[in-house]
């Protein structure tokens, strides 16, 4: 092969690689979408109105939380070289209470379904 043939072959291979990258990108996108569809397959459906109600319930729970109560936080202090004290970090200690308020507000939007307990299922299997 001469130089022209090699350059032509290189260009052809580069074009083939570029085309296959496009296909690979398409397949990767389709694969990602299909995996998400599999994850979503058994999820219960929710209406846009219900999403708005959940958003509102979470918003009310967060607004009802006392963020100004310093007992809800843990502070770590540090000292600068010039003797000034500063707060290095602040940790929310009442995360459970905030989470509980949010869950309570959201759960109040729903009626709890009656499902047999695990004990009821094992008794039926034994009969």
C-alpha positions as CSV (number, residue, x, y, z in Angstrom):
1,X,0.0,0.0,0.0
2,X,1.1,3.5,-0.7
3,X,0.6,6.6,1.4
4,X,-2.6,7.7,-0.4
5,X,-4.2,4.2,0.1
6,X,-3.3,4.3,3.8
7,X,-4.7,7.8,4.3
8,X,-7.9,6.7,2.5
9,X,-8.1,3.6,4.7
10,X,-7.6,5.8,7.8
11,X,-10.3,8.2,6.8
12,X,-12.7,5.3,6.1
13,X,-12.0,3.7,9.5
14,X,-12.5,7.1,11.3
15,X,-15.8,7.5,9.5
16,X,-16.9,4.0,10.4
17,X,-15.9,4.6,14.1
18,X,-17.8,7.9,14.1
19,X,-20.9,6.2,12.7
20,X,-20.8,3.4,15.2
21,X,-20.4,6.0,18.0
22,X,-23.7,7.5,16.9
23,X,-25.3,4.1,17.0
24,X,-23.8,3.3,20.4
25,X,-25.1,6.7,21.7
26,X,-28.5,5.8,20.4
27,X,-28.4,2.4,21.9
28,X,-27.2,3.8,25.3
29,X,-30.1,6.2,25.3
30,X,-32.6,3.5,24.5
31,X,-31.0,1.2,27.1
32,X,-31.2,3.9,29.8
33,X,-34.8,4.6,28.9
34,X,-35.8,0.9,29.0
35,X,-34.1,0.4,32.3
36,X,-36.1,3.3,33.7
37,X,-39.3,1.9,32.3
38,X,-38.5,-1.4,34.1
39,X,-38.0,0.5,37.4
40,X,-41.3,2.4,36.8
41,X,-43.3,-0.7,35.7
42,X,-44.7,-1.6,39.1
43,X,-44.9,1.9,40.6
44,X,-48.4,3.1,41.3
45,X,-49.6,5.9,39.1
46,X,-50.2,9.3,40.5
47,X,-52.1,12.2,39.1
48,X,-50.7,15.7,38.6
49,X,-53.3,16.9,41.2
50,X,-52.0,14.4,43.7
51,X,-48.4,15.6,43.1
52,X,-49.5,19.1,43.8
53,X,-51.2,18.0,47.0
54,X,-48.1,16.1,48.2
55,X,-46.0,19.2,47.3
56,X,-48.3,21.3,49.4
57,X,-48.2,18.9,52.3
58,X,-44.4,18.8,52.3
59,X,-44.3,22.6,52.1
60,X,-46.7,22.9,55.1
61,X,-44.6,20.5,57.1
62,X,-41.4,22.3,56.4
63,X,-43.0,25.7,57.1
64,X,-44.3,24.3,60.4
65,X,-40.8,23.2,61.6
66,X,-39.1,25.5,64.0
67,X,-35.8,26.2,62.2
68,X,-35.1,29.1,64.6
69,X,-34.8,26.8,67.7
70,X,-31.1,26.5,68.3
71,X,-31.6,23.3,70.2
72,X,-32.4,21.6,66.8
73,X,-28.7,22.1,65.8
74,X,-25.3,21.0,66.7
75,X,-22.6,23.6,66.2
76,X,-18.9,23.0,65.8
77,X,-16.7,26.0,66.6
78,X,-13.2,26.9,65.5
79,X,-10.8,29.7,66.3
80,X,-8.9,31.8,63.8
81,X,-5.3,32.7,64.3
82,X,-6.3,36.2,65.4
83,X,-8.4,34.7,68.2
84,X,-11.8,35.1,66.6
85,X,-14.3,32.3,67.1
86,X,-16.3,31.1,64.2
87,X,-18.8,28.3,63.4
88,X,-17.1,25.6,61.3
89,X,-20.2,23.5,60.8
90,X,-23.8,23.3,61.7
91,X,-25.6,20.0,61.9
92,X,-29.4,19.5,62.0
93,X,-30.1,17.4,65.1
94,X,-33.8,17.3,64.6
95,X,-33.8,15.7,61.2
96,X,-36.0,12.9,62.5
97,X,-38.7,15.4,63.7
98,X,-38.7,17.2,60.4
99,X,-38.9,13.9,58.5
100,X,-41.7,12.7,60.8
101,X,-43.7,15.9,60.2
102,X,-43.3,15.5,56.4
103,X,-44.3,11.9,56.4
104,X,-47.3,12.6,58.7
105,X,-48.5,15.4,56.4
106,X,-48.1,13.2,53.3
107,X,-49.7,10.1,54.8
108,X,-52.7,12.2,55.8
109,X,-53.4,12.6,52.1
110,X,-54.1,8.9,51.8
111,X,-56.3,6.2,53.2
112,X,-54.4,3.2,54.4
113,X,-55.3,0.1,52.5
114,X,-56.3,-3.1,54.2
115,X,-53.9,-5.8,53.4
116,X,-53.4,-9.1,55.1
117,X,-50.4,-9.1,57.5
118,X,-47.6,-11.6,57.0
119,X,-49.0,-13.7,59.9
120,X,-52.3,-13.9,58.1
121,X,-50.6,-15.1,54.9
122,X,-48.6,-17.8,56.7
123,X,-51.8,-19.1,58.4
124,X,-53.5,-19.4,55.0
125,X,-50.6,-21.3,53.6
126,X,-50.7,-23.8,56.4
127,X,-54.3,-24.6,56.0
